[in-house]
Amino acid sequence: MVVVGVFFALFERDSIAAMSTEDMVRQLVADVVGRCKTESGDDGLAAEAKVKALFSSEFLRRSTAAGKSAPDASAKAEVDNSMRQRLEQERVEVDAELQFTWHRPPLKEVAMQAADVDTVRIFLNGCFDLMHVGHFNVLRQAKATFYQKGYKRVILVAGIHSDVAITRQKGAPLQTDEERIAVLMATKWVDEVVADLPYVSMSARMADRLQVSFICHGDDLPSVKSGGGMYSDAIEKGRFQVLKRTEGVSTTQILERLLRQHPGEMTPSESLSELGSALATTQRLSQFGAPGDPWRPRKLLSEASRVVYVQGTFDLLHVGQVQVLEQAARLGDFLLVGLHSDETVRAKRGSRPVLSMLERAMGALSLRVVDDVVLDVPWEVTRELITTMNVSVMVAGKKPAEIGEETPEESIPKRQKRVKDDVARVLGIFTEVESNSNLTILALRQRFLARRQEISQRNSSLWSKEQAYIEKKVFVPET
């Protein structure tokens, strides 16, 4: 009865509306401790023991820990994971040509967000094939734009077009629906996902059904098969927000890099230097390293109690890599990713990555579970790196047992591969985790090579359009 009484007393306070969930929990615990002390004459420790007996969840036990003003990192991860797991699925029919599957929290929560004047719900759609820094940056910009407008919370609903829709519009993607959705859902700026989206007008009527206020896209506005603009209706009704397209990188350009890397074309160094890459300022790297929402606390390496380290190339980010990183993150409270430089990869594997090291860094930092990256790490992990970064666990991914082909790293002689992890093995901190996905970098390249001629013909037209866009582009401020 003590808890019930204090619970209702708490919600009678004028300040309750301004409290976060964590603050309400801590205030409730503090009030119950005080009531126990007053009514039963308990001292502070005895009162707190009674409260802990009443509140058995790990989250509340951590909230009452001495000296804690907020849940620790592992508790925060548990809360975030449970939020992802409770997304429901709803099949939505807006009209005869616009139907999709909406991955969302309970509708009551969606309605509360839509009704809150300090919260804005926004929508951004794309194909998100071979997900790269251009995709990640437009998602980041979408949220940042509305936080700069003064909203305290921004909910991003990300729409992803289906394999069938993309194939009809511009040719089949290299990755399947499931593979593309998995990476999108692992992105830290994404709160909800609309899947199986057709390539039609993203209308204000659709926005109403999703309870979003604005539809967003980069300044390279696409058209649909009917000939109209995909966002014409939203623009006409004042519900569109334009974002800056990220320079130097696009799916078209990445496919062009792959085409030019293939034997028989120009040498990789000539082709890639002509194509360029995403421009990475220190400000942009800092933006990618920040939490997905400004109200979320930033995790610091110096405050971590168990640092997990994973190193690799992480080129052409895919679901297999994402699953390895997600499993690694569960082994500690800070996930640190080490990235090899373009030159190191080329020296060890004979060819440079498709993406530059800075593009790969921004891709890794875009994932919800990654806390920081280390650039240009040595091929073989060193004792100095482990000590400097306070590494408790080093993790390597391995392919599922049923996969027959080798990944690029597995094509390296066994002894050379093992040397990479020797120090961690000797220190007893090395472990392997297995991805549940059959997708590997090699598998992606094999898909590409099997369709090389088709992609080359298609990309020739798209590359010309992209060059024309670049020549005519004007400055658009980036958020």
HELIX and SHEET records of a PDB file:
HELIX    1   1 VAL A    2  PHE A   11  1                                  10    
HELIX    2   2 ASP A   14  ALA A   18  5                                   5    
HELIX    3   3 THR A   21  SER A   40  1                                  20    
HELIX    4   4 GLY A   44  LEU A   54  1                                  11    
HELIX    5   5 GLU A   58  SER A   63  1                                   6    
HELIX    6   6 ALA A   73  GLN A   85  1                                  13    
HELIX    7   7 LEU A  107  ALA A  115  1                                   9    
HELIX    8   8 VAL A  133  GLN A  148  1                                  16    
HELIX    9   9 ASP A  163  LYS A  170  1                                   8    
HELIX   10  10 ASP A  177  MET A  185  1                                   9    
HELIX   11  11 ALA A  204  LEU A  210  1                                   7    
HELIX   12  12 SER A  232  GLU A  236  1                                   5    
HELIX   13  13 THR A  251  GLN A  261  1                                  11    
HELIX   14  14 PRO A  268  LEU A  275  1                                   8    
HELIX   15  15 THR A  282  GLY A  289  1                                   8    
HELIX   16  16 LEU A  301  GLU A  303  5                                   3    
HELIX   17  17 VAL A  319  ALA A  329  1                                  11    
HELIX   18  18 ASP A  342  ARG A  349  1                                   8    
HELIX   19  19 MET A  357  LEU A  365  1                                   9    
HELIX   20  20 ARG A  383  THR A  388  1                                   6    
HELIX   21  21 GLU A  409  SER A  411  5                                   3    
HELIX   22  22 LYS A  414  VAL A  419  1                                   6    
HELIX   23  23 ASP A  422  LEU A  427  1                                   6    
HELIX   24  24 ILE A  441  ALA A  450  1                                  10    
HELIX   25  25 ARG A  452  LYS A  472  1                                  21    
SHEET    1   A 7 GLU A  88  GLU A  93  0                                        
SHEET    2   A 7 GLN A  99  ARG A 104 -1                                        
SHEET    3   A 7 GLU A 192  LEU A 197 -1                                        
SHEET    4   A 7 ARG A 153  HIS A 161  1                                        
SHEET    5   A 7 THR A 119  GLY A 126  1                                        
SHEET    6   A 7 PHE A 214  GLY A 218  1                                        
SHEET    7   A 7 PHE A 240  LEU A 243  1                                        
SHEET    1   B 5 ASP A 372  LEU A 375  0                                        
SHEET    2   B 5 PHE A 334  LEU A 339  1                                        
SHEET    3   B 5 VAL A 307  GLY A 312  1                                        
SHEET    4   B 5 VAL A 391  LYS A 398  1                                        
SHEET    5   B 5 PHE A 430  GLU A 434  1                                        
END                                                                             
